[in-house]
Amino acid sequence: MKKQKYERPIINRISIAVSNKFGPKGKIDIISDIDGIPVKELVGKYGSPLYAISEKTLRETYNRAKQAFSTRYPKVQFAWSYKTNYLNAVCKLYHKLGSWAEVVSGFEYDKAIDNGVQGSNIIFNGPDKSEEDLTKAIKNGSLIHVDHFDELYMIMDLAEKMEETPKLAIRVNMDTGIYPQWDRFGFNYENGEAWNALNRIMLNENVDLVGLHTHIGTYILTPNAYGVAAYKLAELAVRIDKKYNHKIKYIDMGGGFASKNTLKGAYLPGTDTCPSFDDYAEAITNALINSEIDPEHLPTLFLETGRALIDDAGYLLGTVLANKRLADGRRSTIIDIGVNMLFTSFWYEHNIVPAQETTHHTEDTTIYGPLCMNIDVIRAAIQFPLLNKGDNVVINRIGAYNMTQWLQFITFRPNVILIDTEGNTHIIRENETKKTFEQLERVPEYLR
Ligand SMILES: *Cc1c(COP(=O)(O)O)cnc(C)c1O
C-alpha cells in the first residue's frame, strides 16, 4: 500500500449544503464552460491564468442598456468609456454596436482615432489634457468637456490662435445625495461655479457651448441620484436658453451605473442590490422630460456607461496550485490568479467558483493568489469545496477595469481571448514575455 501523506490532525466544522440567513444553499455553483467552450479546453489551449471576454454577453448587455434608454427617450447616444477596458477588440465591438468613444487622456484619444472613430464622435474628458491633446481635439471637432478654468483659458487661447471654434461642454459636479460627493472634477453647481463657467463660455465668441456633462461617481446604487443630477443639468440648460437664447445640443450623464459585483462589507449580494438599466433610465429620462426644457429642442442624452456594460462579459480562468492548512487549522487554497491581475479585488468580494464537479462538502477557506506577498488575497473567507492541485477555477464579472488597471508584478500578464458569437476564440492581447519588459530597460554602460 502506498504511504499516505501525513497531515496534522485538526478539528474543523464541515458544512454540507450550508445554510445562511436566506435559507439553505442547495448546491455549489460551478462554471465549467464559457459560452459552451469548456474551461479545461480554453486553459489547455491558451494557458492559465487566462482572461476571456464573451462577445455574446457584451452584446446582450449593451442591447439591454440601449433598449432601456431608447424606449424612454427619443435621442440616446452611448460613448464607450475607454479607461474601463481599452483593448482595441473590445472598443471596436462597442463602436460596431454604435457607441462613440469617451476618453480621458491623449493616449486614449489616439486609440479611439486608430479604432476608426470620427473625431466628432469622441468625447474628451478628464483633468489632464495637454496643449498638444487639445490642439488635436479642436482640429478634429471633438467634444471637449472642460474640467477647470485653467483648461478653459487654454482652450480659448488655442481657439483664437487656430482660428477654430471648439465644441465645448463643461463637467458639472453637484450634490445628488451621494456622499462623499465627487467635487474634484469639473465645476460645482451649488456654489455657482458651473453657472460662472457657462457664462464665460457664452461670452467668448471663439468657443461653442454644445453640451452639459456630469459623472456623479461610480458604482452608484441609487437611481434617484441620477434623477437629481439630470434635473440640475436641465435647469442649467433652461437658464442658458433664457439668458442667451442658446440651445444645448446634449446632456451627458456620464457613467457610474453599478454592476452586479458585491462590494466588500455589503450586507446583500450585488446580484440582489444592483438596479436595472430600466431603473436608471426611468430616473434620468423622467427628470429630463419633466424639466422646463423646450420639448421641441430636447437635447440628445449621452451615456458613458463603462462598468455596467462590460463587467459581466469578462472572466478570469485559473488553476489551483496547492492547498494548505494555516496555523489555526483553517484551509487555504492557492491559485495562480493574483490581485495584480484582479485590481478590483480591493473593493469587490469577487465570485469564484470551481470549473468542475466537486464534493458538496465546503469549508471556510481563504483563497490566496500566487504572489510572494501577504496582501495577495482573492477571498479572505469563503465557503469553498476542496479542490485538487490542477483543478480549475473561474472568477466571473471581471470585465471592467481589470484589463486597464492590472499591474505587472513578479510575473507576466497572461493572454486575453475573445469568444465570438459563433464560438470561435481569438487572442486579443498576447501574454507578455521577458522581452516585453526588457526592451524598455537600459543598463548604464558602467554596469554592463
Ligand atoms: C470612468 C468614467 C466613466 C465610466 O464610469 P463607470 O463607472 O465605469 O460607468 C464615464 N465617464 C467618465 C468621465 C469617467 O471618468
The ligand as an SDF file (V2000), in Angstrom:
LIG
                    3D

 15 15  0  0  0  0  0  0  0  0999 V2000
  -14.6820   56.3800  -15.5720 C   0  0  0  0  0  0  0  0  0  0  0  0
  -15.6210   57.2480  -16.2590 C   0  0  0  0  0  0  0  0  0  0  0  0
  -16.7820   56.7130  -16.8720 C   0  0  0  0  0  0  0  0  0  0  0  0
  -17.1890   55.2690  -16.7440 C   0  0  0  0  0  0  0  0  0  0  0  0
  -17.6020   55.0130  -15.4380 O   0  0  0  0  0  0  0  0  0  0  0  0
  -18.2400   53.6380  -14.9710 P   0  0  0  0  0  0  0  0  0  0  0  0
  -18.3790   53.7880  -13.5020 O   0  0  0  0  0  0  0  0  0  0  0  0
  -17.3080   52.5520  -15.3580 O   0  0  0  0  0  0  0  0  0  0  0  0
  -19.5700   53.5020  -15.6650 O   0  0  0  0  0  0  0  0  0  0  0  0
  -17.5860   57.5860  -17.5820 C   0  0  0  0  0  0  0  0  0  0  0  0
  -17.2920   58.9050  -17.6530 N   0  0  0  0  0  0  0  0  0  0  0  0
  -16.2130   59.4520  -17.0600 C   0  0  0  0  0  0  0  0  0  0  0  0
  -15.9480   60.8910  -17.1810 C   0  0  0  0  0  0  0  0  0  0  0  0
  -15.3540   58.6330  -16.3420 C   0  0  0  0  0  0  0  0  0  0  0  0
  -14.2770   59.1750  -15.7360 O   0  0  0  0  0  0  0  0  0  0  0  0
  1  2  1  0
  2  3  1  0
  2 14  2  0
  3  4  1  0
  3 10  2  0
  4  5  1  0
  5  6  1  0
  6  7  2  0
  6  8  1  0
  6  9  1  0
 10 11  1  0
 11 12  2  0
 12 13  1  0
 12 14  1  0
 14 15  1  0
M  END
$$$$
